[in-house]
Amino acid sequence: MKLKASISIFLCAALAVFAKEEAKSDVTINSDELKYSFEENTAYLRGHVVVTDGERKLTTDNATVYFEDDKKGGDQAVEELGLKGVDGFSRVVAVGNVHVVFNDQTNTKTEVIADRGIWEKAQNKVVMTGGPPIVRNGSNYIR
């Protein structure tokens, strides 16, 4: 029980590095298939989904991007079945083979693997669940 709580705390702390706040977004999302719902202001992505934020990268099989109510995701540039310079989203829900890769404070490659990941932009965190999640940092890992 104590180990499970420690893993959860480590995951939240490590993955907070993935979601950074800036005035202009440098987030790019690519996938094999993209469907946008104007009514729901939501993008549905399927197949080889890659979300990059600077040097941080999230890959998954499927993802749903929820845009803020006052922003229209459809007004964004949609190029080659992907969203370039995505801004105005509130949450990304990734499902299936979710991998997050980033360099930590010591510039060591860190990788987190799970079945599901939810990136809450306003809270500046990503929560990974299912699998159970695995965290690799250099030659160390937690399962």
Secondary structure as GFF3:
##gff-version 3
##sequence-region A 1 143
A	DSSP	alpha_helix	2	15	.	.	.	ID=ss1
A	DSSP	beta_strand	27	30	.	.	.	ID=ss2
A	DSSP	beta_strand	33	37	.	.	.	ID=ss3
A	DSSP	beta_strand	42	53	.	.	.	ID=ss4
A	DSSP	beta_strand	56	67	.	.	.	ID=ss5
A	DSSP	three_ten_helix	73	75	.	.	.	ID=ss6
A	DSSP	beta_strand	78	79	.	.	.	ID=ss7
A	DSSP	beta_strand	82	86	.	.	.	ID=ss8
A	DSSP	beta_strand	89	103	.	.	.	ID=ss9
A	DSSP	beta_strand	109	120	.	.	.	ID=ss10
A	DSSP	beta_strand	125	129	.	.	.	ID=ss11
A	DSSP	beta_strand	134	137	.	.	.	ID=ss12
A	DSSP	beta_strand	140	142	.	.	.	ID=ss13
###
